[in-house]
Amino acid sequence: MLSITSNTLNLSNFFTRNDVFFTNPPPFSSFKPLLKPISATLTPSSKQQQLYQPFRPPPSHLPPKFRSLDTAGRLDVLANRLGLWFEYAPLIPALYQEGFLPPSIEASTGISGVEQNRLIVAAQVRDSLVQSDSDPQVLAFFDTSGFELLYEIRLLSATQRAAAARFVVENKLDAKGAQDLARAIKDFPRRRGDIAWEKFQYVLPGDCLSFMYYRQSREHNNPSEERISALQLALDVADSEDAKNVIAKELEGESGGEETNDGVVDGVRVPVVRLKFGEVSEASNVVVLPVCRAKEKEREVLEAPWECKSQGEFGLVVAEKGWKSWVVLPGWEPIYGLRNGGVVVSFSDARVLPWKVNRWYMEEAILVVADRGRKEVAADDGFYLVAVDGEGLKVERGSALKERGVEESLGTVVVVVRPPREVTDDQLNDEDWE
């Protein structure tokens, strides 16, 4: 008989797993049965799922007649312009993929790098017109040599491109006209709040272009040939009746004393202009003028450079002497003629100007542009930059200066510039001036 003593084998120290004896079992003595063996076979559902797809090259955008050509054949097509421009234009990016660079393509085909880019972009614009189901007659207009026109409307949306392309065809615009049209369409939403903006319809390309000419007319004196010419252009391209009526009233002189310049009020001798964001960068002409601080009184006005002009092929701005503060303004007509003697005085508070605080008032910085070549106090309704004892620099009417016996000023004020704002507001009315 087996006797259980201290020297005997303690079976509790043994446990079995799959008929194998082990000592020192783990703290948990419960065991789970083994899982079923893993099978490498595919289940029916996984058989229907194809995890790997064979490589398929992207579809070629080349016309079928050019797909079988080798590199030499493609270069020959481009060199001899064999086909319509939108047919051989896709050959250029295909050559880029083969390692060609614009200079090497130009050397082989005579197509400059600029023209290569225009052809590629214009072909993409034409493709978007095709996808937009544009009128075949409109597309046919650009088939022969229309890539310069389509290139100019590249920044528009697909819907805008279709409308702009039709307008280009119907009005027989050249590349410059197409460029102006595209810019007018892109710029129109930003002009919300301008005079008569709501009378022009954004969905009509002609109204967008008309509003651009309408705005340009306000940059000229009234009356003047330039103003009448711009208004006539606006009337010629306008589509909506509301836009035509507004322009017709301007041509007939029935504007009722509304603003006649972009932000400038008719009847006020000194234009007060609200500068717009991005207006300087978009201006075709700009003016660079030295800036003086009002707190320095007349000292800086007298010492500021008189002559500032552009020189050389790059139009470098050169002044007669060094100056630390300058400002770049759009080439508005009142200041574009300033060649010598133009100066800008920076005021931190608009209350220096002679307008009625209780009628129109807003504390904001302003720039006063003055012509130092015209110091004589001549016109009663003119405005002049003067230094007043104890008050510093101010802008005063000619009539007020004459009453005090002042015959000479620091310069005649030609325009007052207000800073740009996101929200537009009313400009000065005639009765706002004291």
HELIX and SHEET records of a PDB file:
HELIX    1   1 LEU A   11  ASN A   13  5                                   3    
HELIX    2   2 PRO A   44  LYS A   47  1                                   4    
HELIX    3   3 PRO A   64  ARG A   67  1                                   4    
HELIX    4   4 THR A   71  ASN A   80  1                                  10    
HELIX    5   5 TRP A   85  TYR A   88  1                                   4    
HELIX    6   6 LEU A   91  GLN A   97  1                                   7    
HELIX    7   7 PRO A  102  THR A  109  1                                   8    
HELIX    8   8 GLY A  113  GLN A  131  1                                  19    
HELIX    9   9 PRO A  136  PHE A  141  1                                   6    
HELIX   10  10 PHE A  147  GLU A  152  1                                   6    
HELIX   11  11 ALA A  158  ASN A  171  1                                  14    
HELIX   12  12 ALA A  175  ASP A  187  1                                  13    
HELIX   13  13 PHE A  188  ARG A  191  5                                   4    
HELIX   14  14 TRP A  197  LYS A  199  5                                   3    
HELIX   15  15 PRO A  205  SER A  217  1                                  13    
HELIX   16  16 GLU A  225  VAL A  237  1                                  13    
HELIX   17  17 GLU A  241  LEU A  251  1                                  11    
HELIX   18  18 GLU A  279  GLU A  282  1                                   4    
HELIX   19  19 ALA A  294  GLU A  296  5                                   3    
HELIX   20  20 GLU A  298  GLU A  303  1                                   6    
HELIX   21  21 GLU A  333  TYR A  336  1                                   4    
HELIX   22  22 ALA A  350  VAL A  352  5                                   3    
HELIX   23  23 GLY A  398  GLU A  403  1                                   6    
HELIX   24  24 ASP A  430  ASP A  432  5                                   3    
SHEET    1   A 2 PHE A  14  ARG A  17  0                                        
SHEET    2   A 2 VAL A  20  THR A  23 -1                                        
SHEET    1   B 2 GLU A 259  ASN A 261  0                                        
SHEET    2   B 2 VAL A 264  VAL A 265 -1                                        
SHEET    1   C 6 VAL A 272  ARG A 274  0                                        
SHEET    2   C 6 GLY A 411  ARG A 418  1                                        
SHEET    3   C 6 ILE A 366  ASP A 371 -1                                        
SHEET    4   C 6 GLY A 342  PHE A 347 -1                                        
SHEET    5   C 6 VAL A 286  ARG A 293  1                                        
SHEET    6   C 6 TRP A 326  PRO A 330 -1                                        
SHEET    1   D 4 VAL A 272  ARG A 274  0                                        
SHEET    2   D 4 GLY A 411  ARG A 418  1                                        
SHEET    3   D 4 PHE A 383  VAL A 388 -1                                        
SHEET    4   D 4 GLY A 392  ARG A 397 -1                                        
SHEET    1   E 2 CYS A 308  GLN A 311  0                                        
SHEET    2   E 2 LEU A 316  ALA A 319 -1                                        
END                                                                             
